[in-house]
Amino acid sequence: MSEPVIAFGQQPSGFFPKRFLVSKIWTAKRLQKEMGGEVVFFFHDCDHDPRETQTKLRSLRDGSLKSMNFTFENKLQKKFSPLYFKRVDPAWQANTARQLPNYVKPELVELFKSIKADNVADFCLEMYRGMGLLDGVRVERSGDAAFREKAISVDDFFVDVEFEGEVVRARKHGDGFALHQGGPKFLEVPVADFGKKDVTPTRDTRLGWMQSVLRCTHYVAGASEINYLNTGDAPEIEFVERDPIDRLDEAYVGE
């Protein structure tokens, strides 16, 4: 019998990780201690929603909550570029580092200042690694062309394409591709040619696409995540709800 493969998935989840992501990591590692096997983080860095990286920190002085995020060079990049194509502004890093002593311990300020990354996804991942959260965890990235080449084809998908000086994530829409501008509004994007290395799934097709590569036996999911995953696309997986954690959408900065 093969060893268990215990997976969990999440977008880059703030430059300090949201507590619900940390709960997924801890749950997966708990399962590994109980049954052995390998833990795999499906890092969904091709998502384009800038809200994913909002980071809520509590003041060390009075406990008030402040929401921070990366800054973006332009509206097109902010709204439509994959997270692994959203560029990190060095001025943002320096400015944020000056604020962090009000919210986190000195060692986390120093870690933040030490990160050298060109894009938002890399920055988040290196922070999580620097915090020791991913020790012993294999990371697989949806933005990795090699991962995409190995994945199955899906009928509902996005493609990464150059548009007006940026790489954007355009969704299959009718006979072409478009950027969803809200409500019924779509902006058509010309796509001359694309291959598997350019394709990523939508929320509805993501599980089967991911599983075609990971072949996991167990998947740790949040309560809301369980509700939308098309579990019928991977009936061989045993789904495990992540362990409870308080203040789940706030940033984890140690206990």
N, C-alpha and C positions, 0 to 999 in steps of 0.2 A: 504493500500500500504506500502511495506517495505521501510525502510530508505535507502538512497543511500550508496553504499560502493565504495569509490573513491580510486583506487589503482594506484601505480606506481612501476616500478621494476628497479633494477640496481644491478650490481655487486659491491662489495667493490671498491670504486672509488678514492683511494688515502687516505693517513692518514690525510690529509685535503681534504674534498670532492671536486670533480670537480664542476665547476660552473653550468654545465648543470644538474647535479643531484640536486643541490640546487634549480634551476629553477623548476624542477619537484615537489619538496617538496612545494615550494611556490605556484605553480599552483594548486596542490591538495588542499592545505589549503584555497586558494581563492575560489575554487569550493565548499568546505565545508561551508564557510561563506555564499555563495549564496544559497545553497540548503539543508544544514544540512548533517546529516549522519556521516560516519566514514571514516578516512583516514588510508590506509594500505600500508606499504612499503614491497614489495616482495624483500627481500634481497637475491640476487642470489649468495650466498657465496660458492657454490660448483663449480663455474667456476674455471678453473685452469690456465688461462692466466696471467702470472706475469705482463704483460703490463697494466692490468686494474688498478693496484695500483700505477702507476707512478704519481708523485705529482709535478706539475710545480709551482714554487714559484718565485715571483718577489722581487728583492733586494729593501729594503727600502732606500738604499743609491743612487743607480743610475738606478733602474728600470729594470736591466738586469734579464733575466729569467734563472732559474736553475731547472733542472729536477732531482728529487730524487725518490728513491724507497727503499723498504725493501731489506735487504741482505738475501741470502738463503744459507742453509747449503751445498747443493750439486746440481748438474745439474738436477738430476732426480726430486728432490723435486721442484726446481724452475720451471721446464717446465711442469710437469705432475701432481703434487699433487693438490687437491682442495685447494682453498684459505683458507678454514677453517682447513686445515691440514698443511699449510705452517707455520713453527714455527718462532716466533719472537726472534731474537737474542738480548739479553740485551745489548750487546756491541754496536749494531747498534742504539738502542734507546738512549743510553748515548752520542754516537758520534753525532747523528743527533740533539739532544737537544742542543749541544754546537754550532751548526751552525744556529739554528733557530732564534736567536735574530737579525740576519741580514735580516730576511724575514718577521717576524710576530711580533705582539704586545706581550709584556711580559706576559699577562694573557694566551695567547695561548701557549707560551713556557711552562708555569707552568702546563697547562692542559696536554700537550703532555708528560711532565715528570711524571705526576701523573698516567698515564694509566698503568694498570697491566693486561696484556693479554698474553696468551700463543701462540695465532695464529694470523695471519694477518687479518682475517675477524673480529675477536673479537676486535682487536685493532682499526680498522677503525670504527666499529660500536660504540664503546665507545667514540671515538673522536667526532663523529657526535652527540651523545647524550650529551656529555659534552659541546658542542657548542650551545646546546638548539635547534638544528634543528629538532629533532624528538619529541619534547614535544607534547603530545596528539596524537601521531601516533602509531598505532599498527604495530609491526614488525613480519613478517613471513619469515622464513629462508628455502631456498631450501636444506640446509645441515641438517635440522632437521629431524631425523628419523620418528617422529610422523607425520610431514607434508607429507613425502613420502608415509607412509602407507595409508594415506587418499586419495592420488592422484590416478587418473586413470592410467591404464597401457598404454604405448606408444610403437610403434614399432621401433622407432629410438631413441637410448638412450646410456647413459654411465653407468658404474658401478664403484663404489669405491672398490678397491681391493688391498691387500698387494702385493708388488712386490719389491724385492731387498732391503728390509728394510724400504720402504716408502709406504704410501697409495697413489695410483695413480688413475687417472680417465681414465679408458679404454673404448673406444667406441666400440659398436657392429660393427663388421666388418666381413662380410661373415658369416661363421658358428661359428666364435669365437669372440675374443675381441683383440683390438690392440691400441697402442699409435701411433699417427700420427707424424712422424718425419720430415715432410716437403715434398712437392712435391708428388711423388709416393711412398715414403718410409713409411712403417709401421712396428712396432715392435710388434709381437704377445705376448700377456700376458695370461698366463694360469689362467682360472677362473673355479674353481671346482664347486662352488655353490654360489648362490646369491638370495636375496629376494627383495621385494619392498623397504625395508629400505636402500638398497645399490644403488638404481636406481635413476638417474636424467635425464632430457630430453636434447636433442640437441636444438640448436637455433630454428629449424623448428617445434619442437613439444612442446616447452616450454609454449606457451600461453595456449593451451588447458589443459596441465598438471597443470599449475598454477591455471587456472580458475576453475578447478574441485574442488579445495579446497576453494579458496577465494570467489567465487561467486560474483565478483564485478559487479557493474552496470556501472561504468565509469573507464577508464584507461588512465592515462596521459602518453604520449609517446613523445620522440624526433622525429624530422623530419625523420632522417634516420631509426629509429626504426619502424616507421609506415610503411616504405617501405618493410621491411622484415617480419613483423609479419604475421602469417597466420590468418588473422582476420576472415576467414570463419570458423575457429575452435571454435569461440566464438561470433556468430552473435548477441547475446543479449547484448554485451558490447557497450557502446557509447565511442568512442575513441576521446580523446581531445589532441591536440598538445600542448606541454609545451609552456609557455610564453617565448618570446625571452630574451636572456641574452648575453652580450658581453663577449669576451675572454672565450668562453664556455668550453675549455679544460684545462684552468688554474685552480689552486686550489682556493677555496673560503676561505678567511681568515677574513671575516667581511668587511663591507663597509667603 
